[in-house]
Amino acid sequence: MEDVVVIGAGVVGTAAAFNLAKSGFRTTLIDSSPPGMGCSFGNAGLIAVDHVAPLASPDTLSGIPRMLLRPDSPLRLHPCSAPRMTPWMVEFLRQSRQHNFERNTVALASLITRAAGAWRRLLDQHIVRDLFRDIGSLYVFEKPVARKTEHRTLSLLDHYGVPYRNLSAQEVRREFLPALTPHISHARYFPGMASVTHPQKVVQGFFDAAMKAGARFKLACVDGIKPSFDGKVELTINGERTLADKVLIAAGARSRPLMQALGSNVPLTQERGYHVQLSQPTTDLLKVPVSFMERGFTCNPMADGIRLAGTVELGAGSEPDWQRADILATHFRELFPEGALPEIASRWHGDRPTLPDYLPMIGELPHAQNVFVATGHQHLGFTLGPLTGELVARLMARHRHAAAPDIDLHPFRVDRFSRDKHRPHRRIQ
């Protein structure tokens, strides 16, 4: 048996720890916080099987100037951060070109179209089944969408077999959202988009399954990491040195300094998002989760109230801008004017790990044998967590033990942003 350390107890790390422990590795999961208290705690709770195309796209690029001029925009770029964000933004522009977007769509879709299957495999093992809902989700548009843009979107959904149903404003109010303002254009219902009632408890469920499979947990900080003798990896944990046969870095936005210490300088940025938790409404405001496309946020009825989640804040400082969270509550009040707004129970902010091509990073570090990484899932960490856990476990097992779908991991390699033409090709099969 090999000793494996997984750094990061979010949705990706706990799913990976479960698969590694189940495959026979002596698995230690390490985090400085309890399981699921990072971005896994604050996400919208959607399993977004429609997100086959990355956000780095020509359509996103064309809409950025307009969004930056709006005070309530779902996108904000801090002016003071422009110098340090410039390399990331330049690469984002490059990845948004049509030919790169098309290539990246094929890669992302190879994961997204298999995400539901990975969730189903966990549910079949009676893991987090009581928190899972297969009730679909709505996308609401307040204005008509340009015909060419709509055609491109629907063509992608059709190509990858994503089921949907277009609804008029009247149908939306009659079937799903009776209290919604009548001043909307149309909506799209996705019957295959599942959701959960409590994201943090879902991660706790993955964690409990990993512990039951034989993993153990350390509430600690990883202060250092470096290669050691015979292919082993030396870790400094709370000031104490230890050796591992293999290490997985799945620490979200905190993965970058660990990777830098091992010679991999990747353009992983912290993309800040916010949520507002409303208390349980006295009326049935929401029957399904709903996303308002122009405003860039999602409303999800959860076990402890309605969660409003969204916004993209690039180059944010250490202190949160709670006005960004308050915008979400203002949007909700405008969209549901009938009746009193439920009270704000809590607010949250967190930093998504995001790469310029909006693809995750799954693979072995090129300059550090037996160190693997699974990060950069941006808005899709919750959707792709179970699948990534399967893929990286099989990769670390050198394809011998853990089950995983046949997916080409070459587009998600660690060194894909370098100019090295001699890149390794790694396929899970």
Disulfide bonds with the S-S distance in Angstrom:
none
